[in-house]
Amino acid sequence: MTTQACFPAASRLLHWMMAPIVAMLFIGVGMAASVSACYDLLVSIHRPLGIAIFVLCVIRIVNRFINPPPELPATLPSMQRFAAKASHIVLYALMLSMPLIGWDMLSAARYPIVLYGPLRLPPILPHDLTLYAWLRDLHTVLAYLRFATFLAHFGAALFHGLIRRDGVFGPWRRGGRDRSEV
């Protein structure tokens, strides 16, 4: 399997379709801080969006095997190369695990997992309030980790694209060229 000179359109589209993850973090914080009528609205958005993110992540992983990402620039220091690969692994792990932990958590609390109208997910864990409490804390800690990892990912992208101008953004453009090459 060979890598490509630039990300194909499908990979770029799938990448940007993950943007609601940022909204999920704020919705989750709003749910945790809310005791008003807004709570039900936020929950009704958070649950189906979490499952949609999970499905999109599975599609992204399949796409990544079909369309391997372009190689990082040879000039990228080894520590930054390691950080880039490690942060992607962490992001994918969190995009897969957090919706499943949320589903586990709600199952353990015996809460209905309504996606839309009568469409519900079945419980995947037995009723156990101790397990629910532990999973809720885990879900919260992982949400903060995902936010921190996202900020690092976004900051690194800005650093490479705006400051170093080393071609890391190049694979996102058509033809995979950096502005300095045009």
Salt bridges, closest charged atoms under 4 A:
ASP166 OD2 - HIS160 ND1 2.59
ASP166 OD2 - ARG164 NH1 3.59
